Amino acid sequence: MKIRLDQLPSHLNPLKPIYLIASDEPLQQIEAVDQVRAAARHQGFTERVLFHAEAGFDWDLLLESANALSLFADRKLIELRIPNGKPGEKGNKAIEAYCQNPSPDNILLIITPKLEGAIQRSKWFKKLDQIGIFLPIWPVEPSRLPNWLKQRFQQAGLSASPEAIELLTDRIEGNLLAASQEIEKLKLLAIDGKVTAAHITDSVSDSARYDVFGLVDAALQGDIRHCLRIISGLKAEASETTLILWALTREIRNLSEFSYLIHQGNPTDQVCKQLKIWPKRKPLVQQAARRHREKDFRSMLQHAANIDTAIKGLAKENIWDELTQLTLKLAGVPTQI
């Protein structure tokens, strides 16, 4: 059954055998996954097993875990993360077999990026759709972002002026994870729970030197010295490497698609609208696209995938060094330094 994000709470009691949460928007996906986890704990699924279905994954492990009895007779939540959203032939068969006879002692939670149409026409997906929940989560449209921010402020016990919401909307440019972090900081700055444009400005100023989005902008501008200074600051502050990689990867993926569409002869304004590139970012994107070929962006995306593997502990690399190299590639440095 396909549902919307706002319908999820009504489909958690009782829990369905399988949940598939697919999204390219990290904050909403994380919060949806947390809702399923909380419901599972509340309903007695106290053991949690996690699988990352990457290249070389042994799909027999999924069925073995589903059939294995817990040492403590606890019911299990089995989380299956498929980073590319494509289980492959073996994965298709394993998930389809799981769907044939799901155990009442297990809940299977599958987490993927946005799923392609071909995946949604596969046998395993159709089986899952019959007995479980499919929750695709889409990015918040720019026109809806101010209202989304207003609701998040209210949930945090804050009220924000229209000017404050407009300023924050301009700053985060659709990144909901960044918005959530900014609102948490604003709890400390707001007096009597009221957020003004001045509070937004102060919060931005406090993080302007070393924030993740400043790093992306510096890379788009080709400002190598500034990139190195921001990376150093982020490292010193023990910033989340996952968030840094996400921001870089999102920008590189957009640039790859931008470069491809432009070279196909599509008008720049049309491409920017299609890719939801905000007007103030258009010059930055064009500057970076002129500096690289489309195949350069594909190479950077492969580099980003390798860093993701290292962050998950599946490869022995210096993550901060690799993030620096990726940033400098985007900024225009042709070789590793």
Secondary structure by P-SEA (a helix, b strand, c coil): cccccccccccccccccbbbbbccccaaaaaaaaaaaaaaaaacccbbbbbbbcccccaaaaaaaaaccccccbbbbbbbbbccccccaaaaaaaaaaaacccccbbbbbbbccccccccccaaaaaaaacbbbbbbbcccccaaaaaaaaaaaaacbbbcaaaaaaaaaaacccaaaaaaaaaaaccccccccccaaaaaaaaaacccccaaaaaaaaaacaaaaaaaaaaaaaaacccaaaaaaaaaaaaaaaaaaaaaaaacccaaaaaaaacccccaaaaaaaaaaaccaaaaaaaaaaaaaaaaaaacccccaaaaaaaaaaaaaacccccc
